[in-house]
Amino acid sequence: MTSSRLAIGLVGIVFTCSSATPAGAQRYGDWTQALRSLPLDPAALGMPGRAFLEYSRTDQVSWLATGGLRLGQGMLRTSFGQGWRQQILGLGYSSPLAQQSIGMFGTLGTGVDLTGAYDFSQYAMFSSRAVRLSVPLSIRWGSPSRVSLTPYVAPYGELGRGRIVHASCHQFTCTSPITIYDGQTRAAGLAAGFQVTAWRFGLEAGLRDALMRPDVPQGGYQLTVGFRLHF
């Protein structure tokens, strides 16, 4: 693929995804709790560096600590988080795939992020495991090694196993029978977010599942905010 075709393709996909989901994200299928707390890694957006440490918070965990080391063109990372009566252990790898400068308008890019996680607890309803593949499409203004802003959209698919709850609920009131079962889960959707860098420091925010089906009372959207130190 030539650079011009890559640039045109990325612009088209980004704007198509953005216009199709004005709230920022949409999910189809069923997810497990395991991946609800693990954000997209900025290494997939082209962030250079040999290692990093990150502290983040989501609507699902009290805190999440992540560390990563450069491996090949990407970053290998591990995460551990603490939530309400649960702990999350994650492992992932992310890497940029292609970048194309469009001059004063910035730099287009695409990457890949593969994440696996296990959510364990003394309560069976929280125990789950899953793997997720995301392909972020981004545009960056500025230099990633200095000061930059990088918004992105990221189509994703995930496969897991855990407890699934279906019902028609609103504000803790259910108007139809509740179905609960343990089994395999599949989900696909779109995430969105941005990353701001200032030399060795980074701030990132991501949003998934802003639009929810009424028969899924497991929780709302996933909002993640993280602070990162690059080495």
Residue frames as a rotation matrix with the C-alpha (Angstrom) as fourth column:
MET 1
0.578 0.816 0.000 0.00
0.816 -0.578 0.000 0.00
0.000 0.000 -1.000 0.00
THR 2
-0.237 -0.667 0.706 1.38
0.597 -0.674 -0.436 3.43
0.766 0.318 0.558 -0.92
SER 3
-0.839 -0.155 -0.522 1.66
0.529 -0.461 -0.713 6.23
-0.130 -0.874 0.469 1.62
SER 4
-0.831 0.555 -0.018 -1.07
-0.538 -0.796 0.277 8.27
0.140 0.240 0.961 -0.08
ARG 5
-0.138 0.810 -0.570 -3.50
-0.191 0.543 0.818 5.34
0.972 0.222 0.080 -0.08
LEU 6
-0.418 -0.075 -0.905 -2.71
0.796 0.449 -0.405 4.65
0.437 -0.890 -0.128 3.58
ALA 7
-0.976 0.006 -0.217 -3.42
0.106 -0.860 -0.500 8.27
-0.190 -0.511 0.838 4.48
ILE 8
-0.563 0.815 -0.138 -6.69
-0.679 -0.361 0.639 8.36
0.471 0.454 0.757 2.55
GLY 9
-0.132 0.508 -0.851 -7.80
0.178 0.857 0.484 5.03
0.975 -0.087 -0.204 4.00
LEU 10
-0.636 -0.176 -0.752 -7.06
0.750 0.091 -0.656 6.04
0.184 -0.980 0.074 7.59
VAL 11
-0.945 0.324 -0.053 -8.86
-0.307 -0.929 -0.208 9.37
-0.117 -0.180 0.977 7.26
GLY 12
-0.352 0.860 -0.368 -11.90
-0.564 0.119 0.817 7.62
0.747 0.496 0.443 5.80
ILE 13
-0.176 0.250 -0.952 -12.05
0.520 0.845 0.126 4.97
0.836 -0.473 -0.279 8.53
VAL 14
-0.854 -0.207 -0.478 -11.57
0.520 -0.382 -0.764 7.49
-0.025 -0.901 0.434 11.35
PHE 15
-0.830 0.553 -0.068 -14.34
-0.553 -0.833 -0.026 9.77
-0.071 0.016 0.997 10.14
THR 16
-0.239 0.756 -0.609 -16.67
-0.348 0.519 0.781 6.88
0.906 0.399 0.139 9.30
CYS 17
-0.350 0.044 -0.936 -16.26
0.718 0.654 -0.238 5.38
0.602 -0.755 -0.261 12.78
SER 18
-0.946 -0.060 -0.317 -16.65
0.266 -0.702 -0.661 8.75
-0.183 -0.710 0.680 14.46
SER 19
-0.667 0.736 -0.116 -19.82
-0.715 -0.590 0.374 9.64
0.207 0.332 0.920 12.56
ALA 20
-0.206 0.594 -0.778 -21.32
-0.085 0.781 0.619 6.19
0.975 0.194 -0.110 13.10
THR 21
0.177 0.203 -0.963 -20.96
0.886 0.393 0.245 6.45
0.428 -0.897 -0.110 16.89
PRO 22
0.185 -0.089 0.979 -21.42
0.038 -0.995 -0.098 10.05
0.982 0.055 -0.180 18.00
ALA 23
0.920 0.178 0.349 -21.30
-0.326 -0.147 0.934 9.12
0.217 -0.973 -0.077 21.69
GLY 24
0.173 -0.968 0.182 -17.77
-0.985 -0.171 0.030 7.75
0.002 -0.185 -0.983 21.25
ALA 25
-0.866 -0.497 0.058 -18.24
-0.498 0.867 0.010 3.98
-0.055 -0.021 -0.998 21.48
GLN 26
0.306 0.946 -0.109 -20.69
-0.948 0.313 0.059 1.16
0.090 0.085 0.992 20.77
ARG 27
-0.729 -0.549 0.410 -20.60
-0.612 0.790 -0.030 -2.46
-0.308 -0.273 -0.911 21.84
TYR 28
0.308 0.764 -0.566 -22.21
-0.851 0.488 0.195 -5.56
0.425 0.422 0.801 20.38
GLY 29
0.078 -0.238 -0.968 -22.32
0.113 0.967 -0.229 -8.89
0.991 -0.091 0.103 22.19
ASP 30
0.969 0.245 -0.031 -21.37
0.028 0.014 0.999 -9.66
0.246 -0.969 0.007 25.80
TRP 31
0.042 -0.981 0.188 -18.19
-0.385 -0.189 -0.903 -8.71
0.922 -0.034 -0.386 27.63
THR 32
0.431 0.000 -0.902 -16.70
0.743 0.568 0.354 -9.98
0.513 -0.823 0.245 30.87
GLN 33
0.992 -0.045 -0.120 -15.40
0.048 -0.740 0.671 -7.95
-0.119 -0.671 -0.731 33.81
ALA 34
0.423 -0.905 0.042 -11.80
0.764 0.381 0.520 -9.01
-0.487 -0.188 0.853 33.09
LEU 35
-0.401 -0.635 0.660 -11.11
0.907 -0.378 0.187 -6.42
0.131 0.673 0.728 30.38
ARG 36
0.618 0.747 0.245 -13.35
0.699 -0.665 0.263 -3.64
0.359 0.009 -0.933 31.65
SER 37
0.871 -0.273 -0.408 -10.47
0.149 -0.644 0.750 -2.04
-0.468 -0.714 -0.521 33.55
LEU 38
-0.092 -0.971 0.222 -7.64
0.572 0.131 0.809 -2.35
-0.815 0.201 0.544 31.01
PRO 39
0.576 0.339 -0.744 -7.24
-0.257 -0.789 -0.558 0.60
-0.776 0.512 -0.367 28.62
LEU 40
0.900 -0.325 0.290 -5.69
0.372 0.229 -0.900 0.75
0.226 0.918 0.327 25.18
ASP 41
0.304 -0.869 -0.389 -1.90
0.665 -0.099 0.740 1.09
-0.682 -0.484 0.548 25.43
PRO 42
0.757 0.025 -0.653 -0.49
-0.266 -0.901 -0.343 4.30
-0.596 0.433 -0.676 23.88
ALA 43
-0.357 -0.919 0.167 2.44
-0.207 0.252 0.945 2.35
-0.911 0.303 -0.281 22.39
ALA 44
-0.151 0.401 0.903 0.01
0.833 0.544 -0.102 1.37
-0.532 0.737 -0.416 19.64
LEU 45
0.876 0.471 -0.106 -0.25
0.369 -0.794 -0.483 5.08
-0.312 0.383 -0.869 18.78
GLY 46
0.566 -0.723 0.396 3.48
0.445 -0.136 -0.885 5.34
0.694 0.677 0.245 18.04
MET 47
0.878 -0.253 0.407 4.82
-0.470 -0.623 0.625 6.44
0.096 -0.740 -0.666 21.42
PRO 48
0.257 -0.858 -0.444 8.60
-0.094 0.435 -0.895 5.77
0.962 0.272 0.031 21.52
GLY 49
0.311 -0.243 0.919 10.54
-0.934 -0.257 0.249 4.72
0.176 -0.935 -0.307 24.59
ARG 50
-0.539 -0.607 -0.584 12.34
-0.434 0.795 -0.425 1.85
0.722 0.024 -0.692 26.26
ALA 51
-0.631 0.354 -0.690 10.06
0.702 0.638 -0.315 1.44
0.329 -0.684 -0.651 29.29
PHE 52
-0.393 0.536 0.747 7.19
-0.366 -0.837 0.407 3.06
0.843 -0.114 0.526 31.19
LEU 53
-0.827 0.329 -0.457 5.29
0.560 0.402 -0.724 3.09
-0.054 -0.855 -0.516 34.47
GLU 54
-0.599 0.694 0.399 1.63
-0.199 -0.612 0.766 4.07
0.775 0.380 0.505 34.64
TYR 55
-0.853 0.486 -0.192 -1.04
0.317 0.188 -0.929 4.67
-0.415 -0.853 -0.315 37.25
SER 56
-0.769 0.636 0.060 -4.65
-0.243 -0.378 0.894 4.72
0.591 0.673 0.445 36.09
ARG 57
-0.739 0.652 0.172 -8.18
-0.096 0.150 -0.984 4.71
-0.667 -0.743 -0.048 37.42
THR 58
-0.811 0.578 -0.097 -11.41
-0.032 0.122 0.992 3.49
0.585 0.807 -0.081 35.89
ASP 59
-0.098 0.877 0.470 -15.04
-0.910 -0.270 0.314 3.18
0.402 -0.397 0.825 36.89
GLN 60
0.655 0.377 -0.655 -14.37
-0.235 0.925 0.298 -0.50
0.718 -0.041 0.695 37.67
VAL 61
0.276 -0.640 -0.717 -11.23
0.824 0.542 -0.166 -0.50
0.495 -0.545 0.677 39.86
SER 62
0.865 -0.026 -0.501 -9.84
0.348 -0.688 0.637 1.66
-0.361 -0.725 -0.586 42.65
TRP 63
0.339 -0.798 -0.497 -6.40
-0.740 -0.553 0.383 1.69
-0.581 0.238 -0.779 41.00
LEU 64
0.938 -0.142 0.315 -4.44
0.300 0.788 -0.538 -0.01
-0.172 0.599 0.782 38.24
ALA 65
0.319 -0.910 -0.264 -0.63
-0.552 -0.404 0.730 -0.12
-0.771 -0.087 -0.631 38.00
THR 66
0.961 -0.004 0.278 1.06
0.230 0.572 -0.788 -0.99
-0.156 0.820 0.550 34.69
GLY 67
0.185 -0.948 -0.259 4.69
-0.446 -0.316 0.837 -1.41
-0.876 -0.040 -0.481 33.69
GLY 68
0.961 0.197 0.195 6.12
0.085 0.459 -0.884 -2.04
-0.264 0.866 0.424 30.24
LEU 69
-0.053 -0.998 -0.043 9.39
-0.097 -0.037 0.995 -2.83
-0.994 0.057 -0.094 28.44
ARG 70
0.255 0.081 -0.963 10.22
-0.917 -0.296 -0.268 -2.35
-0.307 0.952 -0.001 24.79
LEU 71
-0.165 -0.254 0.953 10.15
0.082 0.959 0.270 -5.57
-0.983 0.122 -0.137 22.75
GLY 72
-0.270 0.006 0.963 10.83
0.942 0.208 0.263 -5.33
-0.199 0.978 -0.062 19.02
GLN 73
-0.701 0.080 0.709 8.89
0.318 -0.854 0.411 -2.41
0.638 0.514 0.573 17.56
GLY 74
0.243 0.925 0.294 6.34
-0.051 -0.290 0.956 -2.42
0.969 -0.247 -0.024 20.37
MET 75
-0.485 -0.299 0.822 5.86
-0.772 -0.295 -0.563 -2.64
0.411 -0.908 -0.088 24.12
LEU 76
-0.200 0.357 -0.912 5.27
0.350 0.896 0.274 -5.67
0.915 -0.264 -0.305 26.34
ARG 77
-0.494 0.102 0.863 3.37
-0.654 -0.697 -0.292 -4.80
0.572 -0.710 0.412 29.53
THR 78
-0.461 0.419 -0.782 1.80
0.639 0.769 0.036 -6.26
0.617 -0.483 -0.622 32.63
SER 79
-0.367 0.457 0.811 -0.91
-0.500 -0.831 0.242 -4.78
0.784 -0.317 0.533 34.87
PHE 80
-0.578 0.300 -0.759 -2.33
0.719 0.627 -0.299 -5.35
0.386 -0.719 -0.578 38.31
GLY 81
-0.542 0.470 0.697 -5.38
-0.366 -0.878 0.308 -3.63
0.757 -0.088 0.648 39.73
GLN 82
-0.892 0.282 -0.354 -7.54
0.446 0.415 -0.793 -3.64
-0.077 -0.865 -0.496 42.85
GLY 83
-0.522 0.793 0.314 -11.30
-0.270 -0.503 0.821 -3.22
0.809 0.344 0.477 42.76
TRP 84
-0.048 0.616 0.787 -14.28
-0.996 -0.085 0.006 -3.83
0.071 -0.783 0.618 44.99
ARG 85
0.329 0.117 0.937 -13.63
-0.512 0.856 0.073 -7.37
-0.794 -0.503 0.342 46.35
GLN 86
0.910 -0.055 0.412 -11.69
0.351 0.631 -0.692 -8.24
-0.222 0.774 0.593 43.20
GLN 87
0.044 -0.932 -0.359 -8.23
-0.222 -0.359 0.906 -8.10
-0.974 0.040 -0.223 41.64
ILE 88
0.967 0.245 -0.073 -7.29
-0.099 0.099 -0.990 -7.82
-0.235 0.965 0.120 37.97
LEU 89
-0.025 -0.986 0.165 -4.16
-0.016 0.165 0.986 -9.24
-1.000 0.022 -0.020 36.39
GLY 90
0.908 0.406 -0.098 -3.38
-0.060 -0.103 -0.993 -8.33
-0.414 0.908 -0.069 32.79
LEU 91
-0.215 -0.950 0.226 -0.73
0.284 0.161 0.945 -8.96
-0.934 0.267 0.235 30.13
GLY 92
0.808 0.585 0.075 -0.49
0.259 -0.237 -0.936 -7.26
-0.530 0.776 -0.343 26.75
TYR 93
-0.418 -0.890 0.182 1.57
0.621 -0.133 0.773 -6.23
-0.664 0.436 0.608 23.75
SER 94
0.753 0.640 -0.153 1.07
0.348 -0.585 -0.733 -3.18
-0.559 0.498 -0.663 21.52
SER 95
-0.413 -0.899 0.145 2.90
0.566 -0.128 0.814 -1.84
-0.714 0.418 0.562 18.50
PRO 96
0.125 0.384 -0.915 2.50
-0.563 -0.732 -0.384 0.79
-0.817 0.563 0.125 15.77
LEU 97
0.300 0.045 0.953 1.93
0.579 0.785 -0.220 -0.62
-0.758 0.618 0.209 12.28
ALA 98
-0.194 -0.323 0.926 2.17
0.945 -0.314 0.088 2.36
0.263 0.893 0.366 9.93
GLN 99
0.140 0.194 -0.971 2.47
0.492 -0.865 -0.102 6.14
-0.859 -0.464 -0.216 10.02
GLN 100
-0.125 -0.136 0.983 2.06
0.967 -0.239 0.090 8.79
0.223 0.961 0.162 7.33
SER 101
-0.579 -0.145 -0.802 2.79
0.427 -0.892 -0.147 12.50
-0.695 -0.428 0.578 7.62
ILE 102
0.201 0.658 0.726 0.22
0.971 -0.233 -0.058 14.85
0.130 0.716 -0.685 6.07
GLY 103
-0.357 -0.525 0.773 2.31
0.496 -0.807 -0.320 17.96
0.792 0.269 0.548 6.65
MET 104
-0.819 0.016 0.573 0.79
-0.366 -0.783 -0.502 20.75
0.441 -0.621 0.648 8.70
PHE 105
0.189 0.982 0.025 -2.30
-0.730 0.124 0.673 18.62
0.657 -0.145 0.740 9.33
GLY 106
0.358 -0.109 0.927 -0.40
-0.847 0.382 0.371 16.11
-0.394 -0.918 0.045 11.48
THR 107
-0.705 -0.602 -0.376 0.58
-0.688 0.710 0.152 12.45
0.175 0.365 -0.914 11.25
LEU 108
0.479 0.871 -0.112 -1.86
-0.840 0.492 0.228 9.62
0.253 -0.015 0.967 10.60
GLY 109
-0.666 -0.745 0.037 -1.16
-0.719 0.629 -0.296 6.26
0.197 -0.224 -0.954 12.16
THR 110
0.591 0.774 -0.227 -2.49
-0.630 0.619 0.469 2.81
0.503 -0.135 0.854 12.82
GLY 111
-0.552 -0.780 0.294 -1.38
-0.789 0.374 -0.488 0.16
0.271 -0.501 -0.822 15.31
VAL 112
0.168 0.565 -0.808 -2.37
-0.086 0.825 0.559 -3.02
0.982 -0.025 0.187 17.12
ASP 113
-0.454 -0.225 0.862 -3.02
-0.859 -0.147 -0.490 -3.77
0.237 -0.963 -0.127 20.78
LEU 114
0.063 0.405 -0.912 -3.48
-0.052 0.914 0.403 -7.32
0.997 0.022 0.079 22.13
THR 115
-0.480 -0.130 0.868 -4.59
-0.808 -0.321 -0.495 -7.62
0.343 -0.938 0.049 25.76
GLY 116
-0.053 0.470 -0.881 -5.43
0.209 0.868 0.450 -10.58
0.976 -0.161 -0.144 27.97
ALA 117
-0.510 -0.076 0.857 -6.72
-0.715 -0.516 -0.472 -10.40
0.478 -0.853 0.209 31.54
TYR 118
-0.309 0.424 -0.852 -7.94
0.533 0.819 0.214 -12.48
0.788 -0.387 -0.478 34.46
ASP 119
-0.260 0.371 0.891 -10.33
-0.684 -0.723 0.102 -11.02
0.682 -0.583 0.442 37.02
PHE 120
-0.345 0.065 -0.936 -10.31
0.393 0.916 -0.081 -13.12
0.853 -0.396 -0.342 40.18
SER 121
-0.360 0.356 0.862 -12.36
-0.786 -0.613 -0.075 -12.82
0.502 -0.705 0.501 43.36
GLN 122
-0.962 0.107 0.253 -13.81
-0.100 0.720 -0.687 -14.84
-0.255 -0.686 -0.682 46.22
TYR 123
0.006 0.999 -0.048 -17.17
-0.279 -0.044 -0.959 -14.11
-0.960 0.019 0.279 44.60
ALA 124
-0.304 -0.158 0.939 -17.82
0.653 0.683 0.327 -16.17
-0.693 0.713 -0.104 41.45
MET 125
0.700 0.685 0.199 -19.71
0.612 -0.433 -0.662 -13.34
-0.368 0.586 -0.722 39.75
PHE 126
0.715 -0.493 -0.497 -16.43
-0.508 -0.854 0.116 -11.39
-0.481 0.169 -0.860 39.39
SER 127
-0.167 -0.837 0.522 -14.23
-0.093 0.540 0.837 -14.27
-0.982 0.091 -0.168 38.18
SER 128
0.900 0.420 0.117 -13.70
0.088 0.089 -0.992 -14.01
-0.427 0.903 0.043 34.43
ARG 129
-0.244 -0.969 0.028 -11.03
0.215 -0.026 0.976 -14.06
-0.946 0.244 0.215 31.75
ALA 130
0.829 0.535 0.161 -10.83
0.310 -0.199 -0.930 -12.59
-0.466 0.821 -0.331 28.28
VAL 131
-0.415 -0.902 0.117 -8.58
0.632 -0.193 0.750 -11.50
-0.654 0.386 0.651 25.42
ARG 132
0.684 0.654 -0.322 -9.09
0.291 -0.650 -0.702 -8.39
-0.668 0.386 -0.635 23.27
LEU 133
-0.377 -0.745 0.550 -7.62
0.872 -0.086 0.481 -7.23
-0.311 0.662 0.682 19.95
SER 134
0.604 0.511 -0.612 -7.81
0.309 -0.858 -0.411 -3.50
-0.735 0.059 -0.676 19.11
VAL 135
-0.165 -0.610 0.775 -6.68
0.986 -0.105 0.127 -1.68
0.003 0.785 0.619 15.97
PRO 136
0.264 0.276 -0.924 -6.37
0.487 -0.865 -0.119 2.03
-0.832 -0.419 -0.363 16.85
LEU 137
0.066 -0.164 0.984 -6.51
0.924 -0.362 -0.123 4.68
0.377 0.918 0.127 14.10
SER 138
0.340 -0.053 -0.939 -5.04
0.719 -0.628 0.296 8.01
-0.606 -0.776 -0.175 15.15
ILE 139
0.480 -0.325 0.815 -3.91
0.501 -0.661 -0.559 11.45
0.720 0.677 -0.155 14.12
ARG 140
0.300 -0.491 -0.818 -1.08
0.902 -0.134 0.411 13.16
-0.311 -0.861 0.403 16.00
TRP 141
0.747 -0.138 0.651 -0.20
0.149 -0.919 -0.366 16.83
0.648 0.371 -0.665 16.24
GLY 142
0.623 -0.612 0.487 3.25
-0.781 -0.459 0.422 17.65
-0.035 -0.644 -0.765 17.56
SER 143
-0.161 -0.794 -0.586 6.21
-0.590 0.553 -0.588 15.42
0.791 0.251 -0.558 18.44
PRO 144
0.740 0.494 -0.457 5.67
0.017 0.666 0.746 12.29
0.673 -0.560 0.484 20.62
SER 145
0.046 -0.800 -0.598 9.10
0.890 0.304 -0.339 12.83
0.453 -0.517 0.726 22.21
ARG 146
-0.934 -0.284 0.219 8.21
0.174 -0.893 -0.415 16.43
0.313 -0.350 0.883 23.15
VAL 147
-0.587 0.803 -0.106 4.69
-0.276 -0.322 -0.906 17.87
-0.761 -0.502 0.411 23.25
SER 148
-0.918 0.293 -0.266 1.89
-0.185 0.276 0.943 16.20
0.350 0.915 -0.200 21.32
LEU 149
-0.252 0.913 0.321 -1.84
-0.679 0.070 -0.731 15.51
-0.690 -0.402 0.602 21.19
THR 150
-0.909 -0.091 -0.408 -3.08
-0.362 0.661 0.658 12.23
0.209 0.745 -0.634 19.68
PRO 151
-0.039 0.935 0.351 -6.84
-0.819 0.171 -0.547 11.49
-0.572 -0.309 0.760 19.46
TYR 152
-0.914 -0.284 -0.291 -7.85
-0.399 0.763 0.508 8.05
0.078 0.580 -0.811 18.21
VAL 153
0.387 0.911 0.144 -10.68
-0.916 0.397 -0.049 5.63
-0.102 -0.113 0.988 17.52
ALA 154
-0.705 -0.707 0.054 -10.10
-0.707 0.707 0.016 1.90
-0.050 -0.027 -0.998 18.00
PRO 155
0.411 0.780 -0.472 -12.34
-0.765 0.576 0.287 -0.87
0.495 0.243 0.834 16.66
TYR 156
-0.619 -0.637 0.460 -11.98
-0.785 0.512 -0.348 -3.94
-0.013 -0.577 -0.817 18.88
GLY 157
0.382 0.688 -0.617 -13.13
-0.500 0.715 0.488 -7.50
0.777 0.122 0.617 19.32
GLU 158
-0.486 -0.560 0.670 -12.88
-0.866 0.206 -0.456 -9.67
0.117 -0.802 -0.585 22.41
LEU 159
0.235 0.456 -0.859 -13.44
-0.250 0.882 0.400 -13.26
0.939 0.121 0.321 23.42
GLY 160
-0.621 -0.472 0.626 -13.76
-0.689 -0.051 -0.723 -14.48
0.374 -0.880 -0.294 26.98
ARG 161
-0.197 0.567 -0.800 -15.54
0.391 0.794 0.466 -16.54
0.899 -0.221 -0.378 29.59
GLY 162
-0.991 -0.100 0.090 -17.49
-0.038 -0.431 -0.902 -15.39
0.129 -0.897 0.423 32.63
ARG 163
-0.452 0.876 -0.168 -20.91
0.726 0.252 -0.640 -14.69
-0.518 -0.411 -0.750 34.11
ILE 164
-0.903 0.233 0.362 -23.44
0.145 -0.626 0.766 -13.01
0.405 0.744 0.531 31.81
VAL 165
-0.512 0.767 -0.387 -26.54
0.506 -0.095 -0.858 -11.18
-0.695 -0.635 -0.339 33.04
HIS 166
-0.858 0.351 0.376 -29.42
0.210 -0.427 0.879 -10.18
0.469 0.833 0.292 30.73
ALA 167
-0.219 0.851 -0.477 -32.50
0.900 -0.014 -0.436 -8.22
-0.378 -0.525 -0.763 31.83
SER 168
-0.065 0.268 0.961 -34.47
0.531 -0.806 0.261 -5.08
0.845 0.527 -0.090 31.07
CYS 169
0.165 -0.010 -0.986 -33.42
0.977 -0.131 0.165 -2.82
-0.131 -0.991 -0.012 33.94
HIS 170
-0.002 -0.155 0.988 -33.50
0.322 -0.935 -0.146 0.89
0.947 0.318 0.052 34.65
GLN 171
-0.218 -0.186 0.958 -32.23
-0.699 -0.655 -0.286 2.50
0.681 -0.732 0.013 37.86
PHE 172
-0.901 -0.325 0.288 -32.02
-0.434 0.641 -0.633 -0.85
0.021 -0.695 -0.718 39.70
THR 173
-0.058 0.931 0.360 -35.58
-0.520 0.280 -0.807 -1.84
-0.852 -0.234 0.468 38.68
CYS 174
-0.953 -0.295 -0.066 -36.02
-0.227 0.555 0.800 -4.81
-0.200 0.778 -0.596 36.31
THR 175
-0.118 0.978 -0.169 -39.25
-0.851 -0.188 -0.490 -5.22
-0.511 0.086 0.855 34.34
SER 176
0.565 0.277 -0.777 -38.50
-0.673 0.700 -0.239 -8.61
0.478 0.658 0.582 32.76
PRO 177
0.979 -0.202 0.039 -37.02
0.145 0.811 0.567 -11.95
-0.146 -0.549 0.823 33.88
ILE 178
0.402 -0.913 -0.065 -33.30
-0.887 -0.406 0.219 -11.87
-0.226 -0.030 -0.974 34.62
THR 179
0.965 -0.158 -0.211 -31.19
0.054 0.901 -0.430 -14.44
0.259 0.403 0.878 32.82
ILE 180
0.392 -0.871 0.296 -27.85
-0.883 -0.266 0.386 -15.38
-0.257 -0.413 -0.874 34.43
TYR 181
0.987 -0.132 0.094 -25.45
0.150 0.964 -0.220 -17.94
-0.061 0.231 0.971 33.02
ASP 182
0.243 -0.968 -0.065 -21.74
-0.450 -0.172 0.876 -18.76
-0.859 -0.184 -0.477 32.93
GLY 183
0.596 -0.038 0.802 -20.18
0.601 0.683 -0.414 -19.39
-0.532 0.729 0.430 29.56
GLN 184
-0.427 -0.800 0.423 -18.24
0.867 -0.229 0.443 -18.07
-0.257 0.555 0.791 26.60
THR 185
0.477 0.531 -0.700 -18.58
0.322 -0.847 -0.422 -14.39
-0.817 -0.024 -0.576 25.72
ARG 186
-0.344 -0.525 0.779 -17.99
0.938 -0.158 0.308 -12.45
-0.039 0.837 0.546 22.50
ALA 187
0.562 0.506 -0.654 -18.09
0.465 -0.847 -0.255 -8.72
-0.684 -0.161 -0.712 21.94
ALA 188
-0.359 -0.640 0.680 -17.06
0.930 -0.305 0.203 -6.14
0.078 0.705 0.705 19.35
GLY 189
0.699 0.639 -0.322 -17.23
0.667 -0.745 -0.030 -2.38
-0.259 -0.194 -0.946 19.32
LEU 190
0.229 -0.562 0.795 -15.43
0.523 -0.617 -0.588 0.93
0.821 0.550 0.153 19.11
ALA 191
0.322 -0.235 -0.917 -13.33
0.863 -0.325 0.386 2.79
-0.389 -0.916 0.099 21.65
ALA 192
0.489 -0.209 0.846 -12.20
0.416 -0.797 -0.438 6.40
0.766 0.567 -0.303 21.46
GLY 193
0.701 -0.273 -0.658 -9.77
0.618 -0.226 0.753 8.55
-0.354 -0.935 0.010 23.39
PHE 194
0.774 -0.525 0.355 -6.72
-0.124 -0.675 -0.728 10.78
0.621 0.519 -0.587 23.33
GLN 195
0.462 -0.723 -0.513 -3.16
0.882 0.311 0.355 11.00
-0.097 -0.617 0.781 24.61
VAL 196
0.894 -0.281 0.349 -1.23
-0.216 -0.953 -0.214 14.12
0.393 0.116 -0.912 25.59
THR 197
0.479 -0.805 -0.350 2.54
0.870 0.489 0.065 13.96
0.119 -0.335 0.935 26.04
ALA 198
0.871 -0.377 0.314 5.02
-0.385 -0.922 -0.039 16.47
0.304 -0.087 -0.949 27.47
TRP 199
-0.125 -0.992 -0.025 8.53
-0.905 0.124 -0.407 15.03
0.406 -0.028 -0.913 27.21
ARG 200
-0.885 -0.312 -0.345 8.63
-0.187 0.917 -0.352 12.06
0.427 -0.247 -0.870 29.66
PHE 201
-0.746 0.653 0.129 5.12
-0.087 0.097 -0.991 12.56
-0.660 -0.751 -0.016 30.98
GLY 202
-0.860 0.502 -0.094 1.85
-0.031 0.132 0.991 11.41
0.510 0.855 -0.098 29.46
LEU 203
-0.579 0.795 0.182 -1.86
-0.408 -0.089 -0.909 11.85
-0.707 -0.600 0.375 30.17
GLU 204
-0.918 0.282 -0.277 -4.38
-0.138 0.428 0.893 9.57
0.371 0.858 -0.354 28.52
ALA 205
-0.421 0.865 0.274 -8.14
-0.544 0.001 -0.839 9.12
-0.726 -0.503 0.470 28.57
GLY 206
-0.945 0.115 -0.307 -10.22
-0.191 0.566 0.802 6.43
0.266 0.816 -0.513 26.90
LEU 207
-0.291 0.927 0.237 -13.92
-0.774 -0.082 -0.627 5.66
-0.562 -0.366 0.742 26.54
ARG 208
-0.947 0.098 -0.306 -15.63
-0.119 0.778 0.618 2.40
0.298 0.621 -0.725 25.60
ASP 209
-0.572 0.763 -0.301 -19.28
0.739 0.638 0.215 1.27
0.356 -0.099 -0.929 25.49
ALA 210
-0.966 0.238 -0.101 -20.91
-0.172 -0.884 -0.434 4.68
-0.192 -0.402 0.895 25.84
LEU 211
-0.157 0.938 -0.310 -24.03
-0.950 -0.058 0.306 3.32
0.269 0.343 0.900 24.13
MET 212
-0.917 -0.172 0.359 -25.48
-0.320 0.856 -0.407 0.31
-0.237 -0.488 -0.840 25.95
ARG 213
-0.493 0.785 -0.374 -28.32
-0.005 0.428 0.904 -2.07
0.870 0.448 -0.207 25.19
PRO 214
-0.049 0.546 0.836 -31.17
-0.877 -0.425 0.226 -1.88
0.479 -0.722 0.499 27.76
ASP 215
0.870 0.430 -0.242 -30.98
-0.293 0.844 0.449 -5.62
0.397 -0.319 0.860 28.48
VAL 216
0.150 -0.886 -0.440 -27.42
0.562 0.442 -0.699 -5.49
0.813 -0.143 0.564 29.85
PRO 217
0.897 0.308 0.317 -27.40
-0.063 -0.621 0.781 -4.34
0.438 -0.720 -0.538 33.51
GLN 218
0.524 -0.735 -0.429 -23.74
0.833 0.548 0.079 -5.22
0.177 -0.399 0.900 34.10
GLY 219
-0.034 -0.553 -0.832 -22.63
0.565 -0.697 0.441 -1.62
-0.824 -0.455 0.337 34.06
GLY 220
0.878 0.368 -0.306 -22.29
0.019 -0.666 -0.746 1.39
-0.478 0.649 -0.591 31.81
TYR 221
0.820 -0.573 0.010 -19.44
-0.102 -0.162 -0.981 2.75
0.564 0.804 -0.191 29.79
GLN 222
0.493 -0.773 -0.401 -15.78
0.850 0.328 0.413 2.28
-0.188 -0.544 0.818 30.65
LEU 223
0.856 -0.289 0.428 -13.94
-0.135 -0.925 -0.355 5.54
0.499 0.246 -0.831 31.29
THR 224
0.545 -0.763 -0.346 -10.20
0.835 0.455 0.310 5.32
-0.079 -0.458 0.885 31.96
VAL 225
0.862 -0.395 0.318 -7.77
-0.321 -0.910 -0.262 8.09
0.393 0.124 -0.911 32.93
GLY 226
0.730 -0.650 -0.211 -4.07
0.680 0.659 0.323 7.34
-0.070 -0.379 0.923 33.29
PHE 227
0.798 -0.597 -0.080 -0.78
-0.588 -0.801 0.112 9.08
-0.131 -0.042 -0.990 34.05
ARG 228
0.877 -0.466 0.119 2.41
0.480 0.832 -0.280 7.68
0.031 0.302 0.953 32.50
LEU 229
0.534 -0.816 -0.222 6.15
-0.578 -0.544 0.608 8.18
-0.617 -0.196 -0.762 32.97
HIS 230
0.972 -0.215 -0.094 8.36
0.037 0.537 -0.843 7.21
0.232 0.816 0.530 30.01
PHE 231
0.472 -0.880 0.054 12.00
-0.129 -0.008 0.992 6.17
-0.872 -0.475 -0.118 30.22
